[in-house]
């Protein structure tokens, strides 16, 4: 077990740390903007005058990406459904709207480089992962990205310290599922209450509250300043590490055995 310190806060008896990927470990904002622009252009090619409405729905404007918006925290499927709602509102049936959006998303993907080559680790990420491994802490990644992209991220960056990861895939629980923390901790063979979640969104905080895990909010992965909704109306299962702290750089996190 280890002690993890940051900004004057101390998480004790930690057996495992589960990271969010995009915006927490990976610098994804420039790439996600390209994705949003490409998808919106491909939608507008089928339905005129939808470029700006779709961009706004995704949380993208001239100032960048909203870290709490759909493009930043939503899964591909959630982005697809939200975009399809705009297409349907333009006069298309729901089934047709979904098909049109899927076509646009696939077209957009062909115009873009591989995500893993465009989303490097944020500053301090590599060193933190190495420190966690050196003090015997298990490391996992839980993401709303596809399982294939999470695997590519781990392999491309040679993250040998990561012992478990999970993204969106058929047959796997999504990280927003109410039993996901128990599922992840069982897979890693550790206790939920001895786990620290590090993420950049309210959904990551909600994940920690499923089983009394600690939560460390990482708010420095985006250009815009933002605050993570503390979800005071969501009960915590308690536990010794059911506490919250925040950092804006991964280098601010210290580990001790």
WOJO-V632320 format. One record per pair of residues at least 6 apart in sequence whose ideal C-beta (glycine too) atoms are under 8 Angstrom apart, sorted by the first residue. I is the first residue (numbers start at 0). GAP is how many residues later the second one is. D is the distance in whole Angstrom. If there is no record, write none. Layout:
BEGIN
<<I & GAP & D> <I & GAP & D>>
END
This chain:
BEGIN
<<0 & 11 & 8> <0 & 12 & 5> <0 & 13 & 6> <0 & 14 & 6> <0 & 135 & 8> <0 & 193 & 7> <0 & 256 & 8> <1 & 11 & 8> <1 & 12 & 5> <1 & 13 & 8> <1 & 130 & 8> <1 & 133 & 4> <1 & 134 & 7> <1 & 135 & 5> <1 & 253 & 6> <1 & 254 & 6> <1 & 255 & 5> <2 & 7 & 6> <2 & 8 & 7> <2 & 9 & 5> <2 & 10 & 8> <2 & 11 & 7> <2 & 252 & 7> <2 & 253 & 5> <2 & 254 & 8> <3 & 6 & 7> <3 & 7 & 4> <3 & 10 & 5> <3 & 13 & 7> <3 & 133 & 8> <3 & 192 & 6> <3 & 212 & 8> <3 & 249 & 6> <3 & 250 & 7> <3 & 251 & 6> <3 & 252 & 8> <4 & 6 & 8> <4 & 248 & 8> <4 & 249 & 5> <4 & 250 & 8> <4 & 251 & 7> <5 & 210 & 6> <5 & 239 & 6> <5 & 241 & 5> <5 & 246 & 5> <5 & 247 & 5> <5 & 248 & 7> <6 & 238 & 6> <6 & 239 & 7> <6 & 240 & 6> <6 & 245 & 6> <8 & 234 & 7> <8 & 236 & 4> <10 & 185 & 5> <10 & 203 & 5> <10 & 205 & 7> <10 & 230 & 5> <10 & 232 & 7> <10 & 234 & 8> <11 & 228 & 7> <11 & 229 & 7> <12 & 181 & 6> <12 & 227 & 7> <12 & 228 & 7> <13 & 123 & 6> <13 & 180 & 6> <13 & 181 & 7> <13 & 182 & 5> <13 & 200 & 7> <13 & 227 & 7> <14 & 122 & 7> <14 & 123 & 6> <14 & 175 & 4> <14 & 176 & 7> <14 & 179 & 4> <14 & 180 & 7> <15 & 121 & 6> <15 & 122 & 4> <15 & 123 & 7> <15 & 124 & 6> <15 & 169 & 7> <15 & 172 & 5> <15 & 174 & 4> <15 & 178 & 7> <15 & 179 & 5> <15 & 180 & 7> <16 & 115 & 6> <16 & 120 & 6> <16 & 121 & 8> <16 & 122 & 6> <16 & 123 & 7> <16 & 178 & 7> <16 & 179 & 5> <16 & 180 & 8> <16 & 181 & 6> <17 & 121 & 8> <17 & 122 & 4> <17 & 123 & 7> <17 & 124 & 5> <17 & 166 & 6> <17 & 170 & 8> <17 & 177 & 6> <17 & 178 & 7> <17 & 179 & 5> <17 & 180 & 7> <17 & 189 & 8> <17 & 195 & 8> <18 & 6 & 5> <18 & 120 & 7> <18 & 121 & 7> <18 & 122 & 5> <18 & 123 & 7> <18 & 179 & 5> <18 & 180 & 7> <19 & 121 & 8> <19 & 122 & 7> <19 & 123 & 6> <19 & 177 & 8> <19 & 178 & 7> <19 & 179 & 4> <19 & 180 & 6> <19 & 181 & 7> <19 & 184 & 5> <19 & 198 & 8> <20 & 120 & 5> <20 & 121 & 8> <20 & 122 & 4> <20 & 124 & 6> <20 & 129 & 6> <20 & 132 & 6> <20 & 146 & 8> <21 & 6 & 4> <21 & 10 & 8> <21 & 50 & 8> <21 & 97 & 7> <21 & 121 & 7> <21 & 122 & 8> <21 & 123 & 6> <21 & 199 & 8> <22 & 6 & 8> <22 & 44 & 7> <22 & 49 & 6> <22 & 177 & 4> <22 & 178 & 8> <22 & 195 & 7> <22 & 198 & 4> <22 & 199 & 6> <23 & 98 & 8> <23 & 174 & 6> <23 & 175 & 5> <23 & 176 & 5> <23 & 180 & 8> <23 & 194 & 5> <23 & 197 & 6> <24 & 96 & 6> <24 & 97 & 6> <24 & 100 & 5> <24 & 116 & 7> <24 & 128 & 8> <24 & 225 & 8> <25 & 93 & 4> <25 & 94 & 7> <25 & 95 & 6> <25 & 96 & 7> <25 & 99 & 8> <25 & 127 & 6> <25 & 195 & 8> <26 & 92 & 6> <26 & 93 & 6> <26 & 94 & 7> <26 & 95 & 5> <26 & 194 & 7> <27 & 91 & 5> <27 & 193 & 8> <28 & 35 & 7> <28 & 36 & 5> <28 & 192 & 8> <28 & 193 & 6> <28 & 194 & 6> <29 & 88 & 7> <30 & 81 & 8> <30 & 84 & 6> <30 & 87 & 4> <30 & 88 & 5> <31 & 28 & 8> <31 & 33 & 6> <31 & 39 & 5> <31 & 40 & 7> <32 & 27 & 6> <32 & 31 & 7> <32 & 32 & 6> <33 & 78 & 6> <33 & 84 & 8> <34 & 36 & 7> <34 & 73 & 7> <34 & 77 & 6> <35 & 19 & 6> <35 & 22 & 5> <35 & 24 & 5> <35 & 29 & 8> <35 & 35 & 5> <36 & 18 & 7> <36 & 23 & 8> <37 & 70 & 4> <37 & 71 & 8> <37 & 73 & 5> <37 & 74 & 6> <38 & 15 & 7> <38 & 19 & 8> <38 & 40 & 8> <38 & 44 & 7> <38 & 65 & 6> <38 & 66 & 6> <38 & 69 & 4> <39 & 10 & 7> <39 & 11 & 5> <39 & 12 & 8> <39 & 14 & 4> <39 & 15 & 5> <39 & 18 & 7> <40 & 10 & 6> <40 & 67 & 8> <41 & 61 & 8> <41 & 62 & 4> <41 & 63 & 7> <41 & 65 & 5> <41 & 66 & 5> <42 & 7 & 5> <42 & 8 & 7> <42 & 11 & 5> <42 & 40 & 6> <42 & 43 & 8> <42 & 44 & 7> <42 & 57 & 7> <42 & 58 & 7> <42 & 61 & 5> <43 & 6 & 5> <43 & 7 & 4> <43 & 10 & 8> <44 & 59 & 8> <45 & 41 & 8> <45 & 54 & 5> <45 & 57 & 7> <45 & 58 & 7> <46 & 40 & 6> <46 & 43 & 5> <46 & 45 & 7> <46 & 53 & 7> <49 & 36 & 6> <49 & 37 & 7> <49 & 40 & 7> <52 & 33 & 5> <53 & 29 & 6> <53 & 32 & 6> <54 & 6 & 7> <56 & 13 & 6> <56 & 25 & 6> <56 & 26 & 7> <56 & 29 & 6> <57 & 11 & 7> <57 & 12 & 5> <57 & 13 & 4> <57 & 21 & 7> <57 & 24 & 8> <57 & 25 & 8> <58 & 6 & 6> <58 & 7 & 4> <58 & 9 & 7> <58 & 10 & 2> <58 & 11 & 5> <58 & 12 & 5> <58 & 13 & 6> <59 & 6 & 8> <59 & 9 & 7> <59 & 11 & 6> <62 & 161 & 7> <63 & 158 & 8> <63 & 159 & 5> <63 & 160 & 6> <64 & 6 & 6> <64 & 7 & 6> <64 & 157 & 7> <64 & 158 & 8> <64 & 159 & 7> <65 & 6 & 6> <65 & 158 & 7> <65 & 160 & 8> <66 & 6 & 8> <66 & 133 & 7> <66 & 134 & 8> <66 & 152 & 8> <66 & 154 & 8> <66 & 155 & 4> <66 & 157 & 6> <66 & 159 & 4> <67 & 133 & 7> <67 & 134 & 8> <67 & 158 & 6> <67 & 161 & 8> <69 & 8 & 7> <69 & 9 & 6> <69 & 12 & 6> <70 & 8 & 7> <71 & 129 & 8> <71 & 150 & 7> <72 & 71 & 7> <72 & 128 & 5> <72 & 130 & 6> <73 & 8 & 7> <73 & 70 & 7> <74 & 69 & 4> <74 & 70 & 8> <74 & 93 & 5> <74 & 99 & 7> <75 & 29 & 7> <75 & 69 & 8> <75 & 70 & 7> <75 & 92 & 7> <76 & 91 & 7> <77 & 66 & 8> <78 & 26 & 8> <79 & 18 & 7> <79 & 21 & 5> <79 & 22 & 7> <79 & 25 & 6> <80 & 17 & 8> <82 & 18 & 5> <82 & 21 & 8> <83 & 10 & 7> <83 & 13 & 4> <83 & 14 & 5> <83 & 16 & 8> <83 & 17 & 5> <84 & 12 & 8> <86 & 9 & 8> <86 & 10 & 4> <86 & 13 & 6> <86 & 14 & 6> <87 & 6 & 5> <87 & 9 & 4> <91 & 8 & 7> <113 & 38 & 8> <114 & 34 & 6> <114 & 37 & 8> <115 & 33 & 7> <115 & 36 & 4> <115 & 37 & 6> <115 & 40 & 4> <116 & 39 & 7> <118 & 34 & 7> <119 & 37 & 8> <120 & 36 & 6> <121 & 98 & 7> <121 & 99 & 6> <121 & 128 & 6> <122 & 126 & 7> <122 & 127 & 7> <122 & 128 & 7> <123 & 125 & 6> <123 & 126 & 4> <123 & 127 & 3> <123 & 128 & 8> <123 & 129 & 8> <124 & 125 & 5> <125 & 31 & 8> <126 & 123 & 8> <126 & 124 & 7> <127 & 122 & 5> <127 & 123 & 7> <127 & 125 & 6> <127 & 127 & 8> <128 & 10 & 6> <128 & 30 & 6> <128 & 32 & 4> <128 & 33 & 7> <129 & 31 & 6> <130 & 123 & 8> <130 & 124 & 5> <131 & 7 & 5> <131 & 29 & 6> <131 & 123 & 6> <132 & 6 & 7> <132 & 27 & 8> <132 & 28 & 4> <133 & 121 & 8> <134 & 120 & 5> <134 & 121 & 7> <134 & 122 & 4> <135 & 121 & 6> <136 & 118 & 7> <137 & 25 & 5> <137 & 26 & 7> <137 & 50 & 5> <137 & 52 & 6> <138 & 22 & 5> <138 & 23 & 5> <138 & 24 & 6> <138 & 25 & 8> <139 & 22 & 7> <139 & 23 & 7> <139 & 24 & 4> <139 & 25 & 6> <139 & 26 & 8> <139 & 44 & 6> <139 & 47 & 8> <139 & 48 & 6> <140 & 9 & 6> <140 & 12 & 8> <140 & 13 & 7> <140 & 21 & 6> <140 & 23 & 8> <140 & 24 & 4> <140 & 25 & 7> <141 & 23 & 7> <141 & 24 & 5> <141 & 33 & 4> <141 & 38 & 7> <141 & 42 & 6> <141 & 65 & 7> <142 & 6 & 8> <142 & 7 & 5> <142 & 22 & 7> <142 & 23 & 7> <142 & 24 & 5> <142 & 25 & 8> <142 & 32 & 7> <143 & 23 & 7> <143 & 24 & 6> <143 & 30 & 7> <143 & 31 & 6> <143 & 32 & 8> <143 & 59 & 8> <144 & 8 & 8> <144 & 22 & 5> <144 & 23 & 7> <145 & 21 & 5> <145 & 22 & 5> <145 & 23 & 7> <146 & 18 & 8> <146 & 19 & 7> <146 & 20 & 4> <146 & 21 & 6> <146 & 22 & 4> <146 & 25 & 7> <147 & 19 & 7> <147 & 21 & 8> <148 & 18 & 6> <149 & 15 & 5> <149 & 16 & 7> <149 & 17 & 4> <150 & 14 & 7> <150 & 16 & 8> <152 & 6 & 8> <153 & 8 & 5> <153 & 11 & 6> <162 & 25 & 7> <163 & 20 & 7> <163 & 23 & 6> <163 & 24 & 5> <165 & 6 & 6> <165 & 7 & 8> <165 & 9 & 7> <165 & 18 & 7> <165 & 21 & 8> <167 & 6 & 6> <172 & 6 & 7> <172 & 7 & 5> <172 & 10 & 5> <173 & 6 & 7> <174 & 28 & 7> <174 & 32 & 6> <175 & 27 & 6> <175 & 30 & 8> <175 & 31 & 8> <176 & 6 & 7> <177 & 32 & 7> <178 & 31 & 7> <179 & 27 & 6> <179 & 30 & 7> <180 & 11 & 5> <180 & 14 & 7> <180 & 16 & 8> <180 & 26 & 6> <180 & 27 & 7> <180 & 29 & 4> <180 & 30 & 5> <180 & 32 & 6> <181 & 10 & 6> <181 & 28 & 7> <181 & 29 & 6> <184 & 6 & 7> <184 & 7 & 5> <184 & 10 & 6> <184 & 26 & 7> <191 & 18 & 7> <191 & 19 & 3> <191 & 20 & 6> <191 & 21 & 6> <191 & 45 & 8> <191 & 47 & 7> <192 & 18 & 7> <192 & 19 & 4> <192 & 20 & 7> <192 & 46 & 4> <192 & 47 & 6> <192 & 48 & 6> <192 & 49 & 8> <193 & 47 & 7> <194 & 13 & 8> <194 & 16 & 7> <194 & 18 & 4> <194 & 19 & 7> <194 & 46 & 7> <195 & 12 & 8> <195 & 17 & 6> <195 & 18 & 4> <195 & 19 & 7> <195 & 20 & 6> <195 & 45 & 7> <196 & 7 & 6> <196 & 8 & 8> <196 & 10 & 6> <196 & 11 & 4> <196 & 16 & 5> <196 & 17 & 7> <196 & 18 & 5> <196 & 19 & 7> <197 & 6 & 8> <197 & 17 & 8> <197 & 18 & 5> <197 & 20 & 6> <197 & 55 & 8> <198 & 6 & 7> <198 & 8 & 7> <198 & 16 & 8> <198 & 17 & 8> <198 & 18 & 7> <198 & 19 & 7> <199 & 17 & 7> <199 & 18 & 5> <199 & 19 & 6> <199 & 21 & 6> <199 & 22 & 7> <199 & 28 & 7> <200 & 27 & 7> <201 & 26 & 6> <201 & 27 & 4> <201 & 28 & 8> <201 & 29 & 6> <203 & 11 & 7> <203 & 13 & 8> <203 & 24 & 8> <204 & 10 & 5> <204 & 12 & 7> <204 & 23 & 6> <204 & 24 & 8> <204 & 25 & 7> <204 & 26 & 6> <204 & 39 & 7> <205 & 25 & 6> <205 & 28 & 6> <206 & 6 & 8> <207 & 6 & 7> <207 & 7 & 4> <207 & 28 & 8> <207 & 34 & 8> <208 & 6 & 8> <208 & 22 & 7> <208 & 25 & 6> <208 & 26 & 7> <208 & 27 & 4> <208 & 28 & 7> <208 & 33 & 7> <209 & 27 & 7> <210 & 26 & 5> <210 & 28 & 7> <211 & 24 & 6> <211 & 25 & 5> <211 & 26 & 5> <211 & 27 & 2> <211 & 28 & 8> <211 & 29 & 7> <211 & 30 & 4> <212 & 26 & 7> <212 & 28 & 6> <212 & 29 & 7> <213 & 27 & 4> <213 & 28 & 7> <213 & 29 & 5> <213 & 30 & 8> <213 & 31 & 8> <214 & 28 & 7> <214 & 29 & 5> <214 & 30 & 8> <215 & 28 & 8> <215 & 29 & 5> <215 & 30 & 7> <215 & 31 & 7> <215 & 37 & 7> <216 & 11 & 5> <216 & 27 & 7> <216 & 28 & 7> <216 & 29 & 4> <216 & 30 & 7> <217 & 28 & 8> <217 & 29 & 6> <217 & 30 & 7> <217 & 32 & 7> <218 & 6 & 7> <218 & 7 & 6> <218 & 8 & 8> <218 & 9 & 7> <218 & 27 & 6> <218 & 28 & 7> <218 & 29 & 5> <219 & 27 & 7> <219 & 28 & 3> <219 & 29 & 5> <219 & 30 & 8> <227 & 18 & 7> <229 & 14 & 7> <235 & 6 & 5> <246 & 6 & 6>>
END
